[in-house]
Structures are given as structure tokens and as C-alpha cells.
Amino acid sequence: MFIQVASRCCQTQSQAHLWLALGGLAEDGGLWNGRKVADWIAQLTGKPIHRQRGWEYLRQMNFRQLVPRAQHDEADTLAAARMEKKLDLERERLQAEYPEADIEVWAMDEH
């Protein structure tokens, strides 16, 4: 029964409607997942949808919710930008001084 309801629900027009919904936050204000998609489809159709089906639709639509990487509380973004600029200038200087050389920048974490 779940398969029949879900397949009827997610025809082309309904998939477009789902894609628009996925563009924003989920109903609870969080990120989308299979359960939330299944709940959204169930609310639309008035019939129960298994959470696995919601996940399958996310995969079928190649939906990827990109979340920014966590940043350390004491990170200094301005200092990092200055360091990156300084590194770029040094790389350009070395490339001008040694035009035949392949300049590689290696970094090591202090931990």
C-alpha cells in the first residue's frame, strides 16, 4: 500500500512541488531527512508513507543538503584571510624568481 500511494504522489508535478519544499527548511525548522519527506507526502496525500520511501525520494532526486563545516569558537577569520593573502604573495614571488619550478604549498596542522 505504501508503494502505491507514494508512486501516485510523486508524479512529475508532485516531484516539482516537493523540490520547491526542499528548497526551504522542513516544517519543524530543521534540515530535511527521509522521515520528514515521508511526513510531508503523507500530509499532502492524506495517506501514511513509510520513512524509507521518503529517503528513497531524496536519493532519487539527488538531493544533498550542504551544511557548512563547524568552526572553532576562537577561530580568527581575519587572521586566516591575511595569512592566505600573504601566502599567495609569497607563492607569486617564488614563481617569478623561479619561473621553471613547480611551486607547491604544503601545510601541517600543529596537532
Residue, then its C-alpha position, 0 to 999 in steps of 0.5 A: m500500500f505504501i508503494q502505491v500511494a507514494s508512486r501516485c504522489c510523486q508524479t512529475q508535478s508532485q516531484a516539482h512541488l516537493w523540490l520547491a519544499l526542499g528548497g526551504l527548511a522542513e516544517d519543524g525548522g530543521l534540515w530535511n531527512g527521509r522521515k520528514v519527506a515521508d511526513w510531508i507526502a503523507q500530509l499532502t496525500g492524506k495517506p501514511i508513507h513509510r520513512q524509507r520511501g521518503w529517503e528513497y525520494l531524496r536519493q532519487m532526486n539527488f538531493r544533498q543538503l550542504v551544511p557548512r563545516a563547524q568552526h572553532d569558537e576562537a577561530d580568527t577569520l581575519a587572521a586566516a584571510r591575511m595569512e592566505k593573502k600573504l601566502d599567495l604573495e609569497r607563492e607569486r614571488l617564488q614563481a617569478e624568481y623561479p619561473e621553471a619550478d613547480i611551486e607547491v604549498w604544503a601545510m601541517d596542522e600543529h596537532 
